[in-house]
Amino acid sequence: MELVDRIFNLFKQSGKKYIQLAGEIGIKSSTITQWKKGKQKPSLDAVVKIADYFDVPVDFLLGRGTFSSDLILVSEKGKKLLGHFDKFDEHKKDIAIAFTEGLARGSELE
């Protein structure tokens, strides 16, 4: 997967249009359109802005390191939950997983 593919994958996962995000991170939407068409590559400054915005390592965007290609964006509440989960011993982790699976099944029934 190439740099631009990773960037557009992050846009897609966020559920926002790239034009909307362009304004939020200070990059012209026409510039992003050029990336999508393959006529231009993102500058280092743009890569850093995008990495900061999505809270991902620059190395992930560049395809360096051992990052999963299935990187998932996590909300602030999700990060808080994961922070608590990491502090649990294995038994409590199993309980937490079973509990959240039960909650997920319950929401499917609603």
Phi, psi and omega in degrees: 000135182270167180308308183297322177298317179296319180298312181291332174295320177295319177302314182297314180298328182286341181079010180250153175283145182296332179295320178295314181291330180305313180295323182291330182253004174077034176238136180296137179296329178294328177294316180294324176299320178296323177297314183298323180281352180079015182270347181209153175249149179298141176285164177300319178301316179295318179299317179295316179299317180293316178300316179296316182300315183270359180057048175237154178292143175304321180301327176298312181298325181278354180078021180259149177092192185246048180276146177291141176287350179260034179305132182245133176285135182241133179292169178299320178295322177296319178297320179296315179298316179295325177299318177292315183302318182298338181276347182285152169282173186300321181297314180294327177296318178298318179296315181298319179296314179299318180297312182291327175295320176297317177298318181296318178297321179296322180289335177289334182278340183285000000 
